[in-house]
């Protein structure tokens, strides 16, 4: 139960299309400024900033100052945490389906 409570903010942060696109872009391109993240998007700088802050609060992102701009980057450990949690759930479902199959047979 405690593990799911720590994963809930992570999955809540990932549960938005704009945030998933930001994660994908940062995975592909590495650290980027808000200016670069906004380029080619129909989302405002303010909205991008809000989404980044939500993910930062969930531990998915961090920013570092470079001159007048902040560069945003993913925390790969937090994404690994999400993957491990999903792997655990998948294993539990596989075990439950195996028990059900044995029961039915």
C-alpha positions, 0 to 999 in steps of 0.5 A: 500500500505504501508503495502505491501511495508513493507512486500515485503522484508520479502517475498523476503527473504522467496522466496528461497528454501535454506532460507526456509529450514533454517527457517524450521530448526531454527523453529524446532531446535532453535538457531544454529551456521553456523557450525550446519546449514551447517552440512548435507547440500550441501551448503557452509558456505559462502552461508549459511552466505549470506542467513542468512544476507539476512534474517537478513536484512529483519528482520527475523533473528538475531545473538548473539555471544557465544564465537567464534561463532554466534548463529542465531535465528528467530524473531517470530514477523516477521513471525507473520507479514507475517502470518497476511499479508497472512490472510489479502490477503486471506480475501480480496480474499474471499470477492471478490469471494463472491461478484463475486458469488452474481453478477453471481447469 
